[in-house]
Amino acid sequence: MSEDKQATLGGGAVEDGEPMTDDFGEELDENGTKGGYNRYDVSSLLQKAVRRSDEECAAWAAWELTRSGHAWNLWDRLALYVVEDLRAGEEIVLLIERYEELATEFWDTDSWEGRLCGIHAALAAARAPSTREATYANGYFEQVAKERAAAREEGREPKYDFPVGDLEPGGKHDVIFDQHTYEGKKMDRGGRYFTVHGARVGPNGETTVGERWRRRALELEEREYSDEELDHALAPVDPDDRWTEPEVSSTESGSEADDAGTN
């Protein structure tokens, strides 16, 4: 534990040298809070409140930790919650980081403003969509890895496999084998193949302005593309069949020989 964390622990000394006491006038022990609780219990409540979207309990837990000299504990736990309990892609992660920056660098964590930052951050986390999908993914993939190894040793098919199978050319994910992979180079899949097949996005496709820029850039390249190639390169991936890539007619000059460029 760092010195700055030790200095604000419940049970430590306040600025005038007097021991910190709880609401009942009793001296705080190392892990106590002013309300008479254990900080580990309050921290666990905070996480469950965030997970269950209970705003009031989350706000109280943040307030209790910060006023009791455990603000560092609040910010440490919120940093964990944003990766363990919130849906991926939520911008709330950046907002919580900003609140922590204000509480720890602009104001003092023990100040009125610091407490408000903690409450704001806890409320933001509780209001964000909750999911433990990353935690579940990590646990599931670890179990699948063990199952695959056991199945190979026992000479059987695994009960569950990775979503990518064996990643071999000609398989479901054949499109990944382009100029950026050893197998793709052996298959003579250069920049043209990557542009037409490997760079596609989905399922909504490119933005209007993104498609315009990309199409015009391809039209200005030294490499020539057929209209069918251009249309396919910018077509959104089928959400019901994300990996199948049909054959696409190229221009007569569209051999892979002119595909030395990186895309």
N, C-alpha and C positions, 0 to 999 in steps of 0.2 A: 504494500500500500504506500502511495506517495505521501510526502510530507504535507502537501496541501489538503489531502483527504483526511489525514490524521488530525489536522488542526481543527477541522469542523465536525468531528465525530461527536455524537451525543455522549455526555459524560466528560467532555473536554472542558477547558476553561474558556470563559468569555473574555472580552477585551479587558475588563477591570480585574481579572484574575480570579473572580468568583466562579465556582462550579456551576454548570448549567443545571437547572432544575426543571421538573415537569410541571404540569398545571396544578398539581397538588402540593407543590413545594418540596418534593423529594428529589434528591440528586439523581440525575440520569446516569444509567450505566452505559457502557460502550455502545450497545445496540438498542438502547431505549429511545422512545419518542415522547414528546411532551404530553401526548394524550394518554400515556401509560401503556403503549403498545410496543411490540418488538418490531424493529425495522424490517426484518426478514418477512414477517407476516404482512406488513403494510406493502412491501415491495411485491409480494406475491399477489396481494389484492389488486394492486395497480395493474399487473399483467393480465389477470383474469378479467378485470373491468374493461381494459382495452379490448381484449379478445371478445368479450360479450357485449361490447358497445354500451356499457353503463357509464354515462358521462359523469354523473354525480359522484359515484365512488372513485372514478379515475381522478377527478378534480380534487376530491378530499385527500386521497392518498398522496398526490403530488404536494399539496399544501402541507400535510403532516410531515412528510419527509424533509421538505425545505425548511420549515420553521424549527425543526428539531436538529438542524445541523447536518442533515444527511442529503443535501442537495446533490452532491457528487453521486450518491447512490441512485437518485432519481434519473440523472442524465445517463449514467451507465446503463441502467435498465431500459430506458427508452431507446437507446442505441441498439440494444438487442431486440426489442419488440418490433422495430421497423423492418427487421429482416426475418423475424420469426413469426410475427402475427399479422402483418399487414399485406394486402394484396400487392403483387409486384407492379411497378410502374406508377404507384401513387406519388404525386408530387408533394404529398404531406411530409415525406421524408426530408425534403429540403427545408420545409417550413419549420419542422422540429429542430433541425440543425441550426437554423437562424435564431430560434428562441434560445437555444443553449448558448450560442455565441453572444447574444445580448446579455444573458444572465451571468455569464462568466467573464466576459471581456469588457462589456460596456458598463454594466452595473456589478454589484456584489451579489453573490448567490444568496446571502443571508438578508438582503435588503427587501423592502416591499416590492420593488420592481422585479427583483430576482424571483420572488415567490409567484408573482403574476406570470412571469415567463414560464415557470414550471407548470402552473395551472393551465395556461394556454396550450402548452405542448401536450399535456396529458389529454385535454379535451380534443385537440386535433387528432391525436392517435385514436381515441375512442370513437370519433366520428368517421374515421376512415374505414373503408371496407375491410373486414377481417377475414383472414384465411391462414391456414397453416400448411398450404400446399408445398412450399419450399421444404419445410421440415419433413413432410410426408414423402416428397420426392426423394430426398436424401436417404431416408430410411428404407424406402422401397427399392431404390437402385442398389443399395448395399446388400439387401437380402437377395435380390436377383443375381448379383455377382456371385454370391455364395452358392446359390442354387445352380447356376450354370456350371460352376466348377465341380460341384458334387455330381451333376448329371453326366458330365464328361467322364469323370472317374468311374461312374457306375455303368457307363455305356447306354444311357437312355436320353430321351428328349427332356429338356428342362420344363418344369411346370409353367414357368413364365420366363420370357427372354427380354433382352433390351429391345426398345422400339425400333432399332435400326438393324436388327438381325446381324448378319456377318459382314455387311458393307462390302459387297463384291460387285464388280462391273456386271451389268446385265440384270442386277437385282432391282428391288423396289426403288432404291436411291441412286440409280445409275447416273443421274444427272450431275451428281457431285464430282464425278471423275472428269475434270477438265484440265486446263493448262496449269492449274495450281496443285495438281496431284501427280504423283509418279505414274500411276496407272493411266490417268488421263493423257499424259504426254505420250505414253506408249500407244494409245489409241488415236493419236494425231488429232486430238481435240484442242485446238488453239483458241485464240481470242475470239474468232467468229462463233465458235460453239458456246463459249462463255457468254458472249453478248446476247445471242439469240435464245439460249436456254438457261444458262446458269445464273444470270443476273435478274431474272424475273421476280416480281414480288406479288404477294397476295394476302388475302383474297380480294382486297379492294382495289388493287392496282396502283399505279402511280397517280399523284395529284395531277390536276389539269396542267399546271405550269411545269411540273416535273416532266410530264410526258412530252410537252412541247419542246423543252430544252433538250431532252434526250434524243428525240426523233431528229431534230435539226442537227445536233452534234453528229449523229450517225450518218446523216446525209452528207455532211461535210468531210467525213473521214476519207482517206485514200482508199480504204477497203470499201467495196460496193456491196450493198445489200439489196435483195429483192424486196418488193412490197410485202410479200408474204412473211419474209424474215423480220422486217420492221414491225409489222402488225403483231407477230407472235412475241417478239422481244418485249413489247410494251403491253401485252395482254395480261390481265390479272390471272393468277394461279387459281385453278378450280378448287374451291374449298372442300369438295367431296373427293378430289383426286389430286392431291398437291404435288405428287412426284412424277406422274407420267408425262413424258415429253414426246410428242409426235414428230415424225419426220417433217422437215420444212424445206421447200424448194428454195435454192439459192440462185444467185446470178451465175452466169457462165464463168465469170472471173472470180467467183467466190470460193476458191479453193483454200484449204488451210495453210497453203504456202505463204499467204500474205498476212498471217496471223501472229506475227512476232510480238506485237504490242501487248501490254498488260492492261487489263480492264478491271 
